[in-house]
Amino acid sequence: METTLGIRIAEQRRKRDLTQDQLAEKMGVSPQAVSKWENDLCCPDISLLPLSCRPFRYQYR
C-alpha cells in the first residue's frame, strides 16, 4: 500500500493523540480541511507546511 501524505498526516495525528479538530485548531484551519487532507482529497497549501510540522515536533527533554 502506498503511503500518501494524507496517511502520514493521520498517522502522526493519532500517534500524538490529537483529534482532527485539535489539529485544525493548532494549524488555524477548519476540521474539514484536515479531513480532506487525510482522505487525500486535497493537500495542505504550501504556506501551511511549516505550521503542519509544529504539532508533530518531537519533544526532547
N, C-alpha and C positions, 0 to 999 in steps of 0.2 A: 504494500500500500504506500502510495506517495505521501510524504509529509508536506503538507501545504502550509502556507503562512497562517491560515485560519486554524488549522490543527495545532500549530505551535502556540498561537495566542491562547487557545482554550486550555492546552496542557499547562502552560505556565500560570495561567489564572487559577486553575484548580489546584495546582501544586502549592500556591500561596493562600489557598482557602478564601479566594475572593469570588463574589458573585459578579455577574455581568454588570449589575447596577453599580457595585462598588468600583469596579474597574473603570466604568464610564465616568463616574464622578471624579476619580483621580485624574483622568485624562481630559476632562472638560468636554465630553461628547455625550450623546444620548445612548441609553442602553440598547436601542435598536441598531445603532451603528456597530456596537461591539458584536451583537448577534449576527449582523450581516458579514462582518469580518470572519467570525468563527465558522460561518456556514459557507465561506468562500464566494459570497455573492458580490463582494467588492473588497477593496483593500483600503487600509488607512491612507489618508492623504500624506504625502511625503513630509509635509511640515509637522505632522504628528509623530513621526518616527522617534525623535528624541524623547518626546513625552511618553511614548509607549514603552520605553526602556525603564523609566523610573520605577513603576510599580514592581518590576521584575528584578531589580538590582538585588544582588546578594548582600546580606548584612554580615560584614566581617567584624568580629569582636576580638 
